[in-house]
Amino acid sequence: MAESRMREIQRIVGISSSLGSTIYDSMLPSLRFGWPGSWVDMLLQPTMGSSPESYIATYNSPRELHPPVKLRLRAPAEVGFVLSRVPVKSLQQVWAILEIVREQAWINELLQSCDWLPDVGDVGIPDYNNFGDQTLEALLTGTYSPDSLPVHVSIPSSAPALGVEESPPSRPMLRMVVPLQRRPGEAMAPRTSVVTLAMDPSRPRGVRVEVNNTLVESLDEPVRRGGGLGIGGRLWAGLVNG
């Protein structure tokens, strides 16, 4: 569980921010065991014992609607904890804590929908200088289909500095920078969009998907069905309405 989520639980049960307080004694902080990395490291590589700068994974469309999506996730600096027990005093606190746990479980499940490995090299971004005439013609006419789509993934952190009183953090979200197909006649520079995925109980399908800060409802269902990490492929293929 991310530090910002744990601090929100602290706020709910009314315990101070001291790392020596009761709530931290019951939550098994990763740092207590010498864990060098973030909560993402704990989630994706719990036995690795090291903290890579980033992870890579591949998302393949079940119906081959688009080329494989090559994901690169930059691990956040936010440390992680294992939630054990929390000294609650009321049913209201129980429900509030369960909501926080549900939010964390949502983003954990989203990340675990792909198999991640430590990043040891570059994601395959096309080298436009080495293409043949046929491929160059496809690029110029906007009909080129790459072997894979490089998508950069990040998780914005809302963890405050130690000892600083804070307002409740925003819901956990995942941000992706995805490539788009180049239209005929456009410059050779690649086009990109920024996608954010977040849990949102107020939405009909419980998720919120924004592309360049604009809500795109047609992507809610693919995310709900477990295809959130493949949204970049759908955007590239133009499989988006609204």
Residue pairs with C-beta under 8 A, 6 or more apart in sequence:
1 39
1 80
1 81
1 82
1 83
1 101
1 104
2 39
2 76
2 78
2 80
2 81
2 104
2 157
2 159
2 172
3 39
3 78
3 79
3 80
3 81
3 159
4 78
4 157
4 158
4 159
4 160
4 169
4 172
5 100
5 101
5 103
5 104
5 169
5 172
6 23
6 27
6 81
6 83
7 17
7 159
7 160
7 166
7 169
8 100
8 168
8 169
9 23
9 83
9 86
9 97
9 100
10 16
10 17
10 21
10 23
11 168
12 93
12 96
12 97
12 100
13 23
13 86
13 87
13 88
13 89
13 93
13 97
15 21
15 22
15 23
15 87
17 162
17 163
17 164
17 165
18 24
19 29
19 162
22 87
23 86
23 87
26 84
26 85
26 86
26 87
27 81
27 82
27 83
27 84
27 86
28 81
28 82
28 84
29 79
29 81
30 37
30 39
30 42
30 79
30 80
30 81
30 82
31 79
35 41
35 42
35 79
35 80
36 49
36 50
36 51
37 50
37 51
37 75
37 80
38 51
38 75
38 76
38 77
38 78
38 79
38 80
39 76
39 78
39 79
39 80
39 81
40 55
40 73
40 75
40 76
40 80
40 111
40 155
41 48
41 50
41 51
41 52
41 75
41 80
42 80
42 82
43 80
43 108
43 111
43 112
44 55
44 111
44 112
44 116
45 52
45 116
45 118
48 118
50 118
51 75
52 75
52 118
52 119
53 74
53 75
53 119
54 72
54 73
54 74
54 75
54 118
54 119
55 72
55 73
55 75
55 116
55 117
55 118
55 119
56 70
56 71
56 72
56 73
56 116
56 117
56 118
56 119
56 123
57 71
57 73
57 114
57 115
57 116
57 117
57 229
58 68
58 69
58 70
58 71
58 114
58 148
59 68
59 69
59 71
59 114
59 229
59 230
59 233
60 68
60 69
61 68
61 69
61 230
61 233
65 233
65 234
65 237
65 239
66 149
66 230
66 233
66 234
66 236
66 237
66 239
67 145
67 146
67 147
67 148
67 149
67 233
67 236
68 147
68 148
68 149
68 233
69 148
69 149
69 151
69 229
69 230
69 232
69 233
70 123
70 124
70 148
70 149
70 150
70 151
71 114
71 151
71 153
71 229
72 119
72 123
72 150
72 151
72 152
72 153
73 111
73 116
73 153
73 154
73 155
74 152
74 153
74 154
76 154
76 155
76 156
76 157
77 157
78 157
78 159
79 159
83 101
86 97
88 94
88 97
102 199
103 171
103 172
103 199
104 172
106 172
106 199
107 155
107 172
107 173
107 174
107 199
110 174
110 197
110 228
110 229
111 174
113 226
113 227
113 228
113 229
114 229
123 148
123 150
123 152
124 147
124 148
124 150
125 150
126 146
128 139
128 188
131 139
135 144
138 144
138 145
139 182
139 188
140 184
141 184
142 181
142 182
142 183
142 184
142 185
142 186
144 182
149 178
149 179
149 232
149 233
149 236
150 179
151 176
151 177
151 178
151 179
151 232
152 176
152 177
153 174
153 175
153 176
153 229
154 174
154 175
154 176
155 172
155 173
155 174
155 175
156 173
156 175
158 169
158 170
159 169
160 166
160 169
171 198
171 199
171 200
172 198
172 199
173 196
173 197
173 198
174 196
174 197
174 198
174 228
175 194
175 195
175 196
175 197
176 194
176 195
176 196
176 197
176 231
176 232
177 192
177 193
177 194
177 195
178 192
178 193
178 194
178 195
178 231
178 232
178 235
178 236
179 190
179 191
179 192
179 232
179 236
180 190
180 191
180 192
180 193
180 235
180 236
181 191
181 236
181 237
181 238
182 188
182 190
182 191
193 211
193 212
193 235
194 211
194 212
194 213
195 209
195 210
195 211
195 231
195 232
195 235
196 208
196 209
196 210
197 207
197 208
197 209
197 223
197 228
197 231
198 207
198 208
199 206
199 207
199 208
200 206
200 207
200 208
203 220
204 220
205 220
205 221
205 223
205 224
206 224
207 220
207 223
207 224
207 228
208 215
208 220
209 215
209 216
209 217
209 219
209 220
209 223
209 231
210 216
211 219
211 235
211 240
216 240
216 242
217 242
218 240
218 241
218 242
219 231
219 234
219 240
222 228
222 230
222 231
222 234
223 231
227 234
234 240
